[in-house]
């Protein structure tokens, strides 16, 4: 077997190592994508919460559920409406 044929048969590909991202907690707020509103947390008393809504589809009822997550203690609560 010639060297040329051997090189054709053995084809090793090395993959790139995956990047690991470390987020500094002091800069975590800069990366938030959810809007924040002024609402008092029932657990810690903080006045800032992230908020988002989800459409809840039932066979008979269509409603919206609003979630609030405290930016301090991360407690999440929801309101149906």
SULHU-V998789 format. One record per helix or strand of 2 or more residues. SS is the DSSP state (H for helix, E for strand). FROM is the first residue (numbers start at 1). LEN is the number of residues. If there is no record, write none. Layout:
# SULHU-V998789
ss from len
SS FROM LEN
SS FROM LEN
This chain:
# SULHU-V998789
ss from len
H 3 7
H 25 7
E 35 4
E 48 10
E 62 9
E 76 5
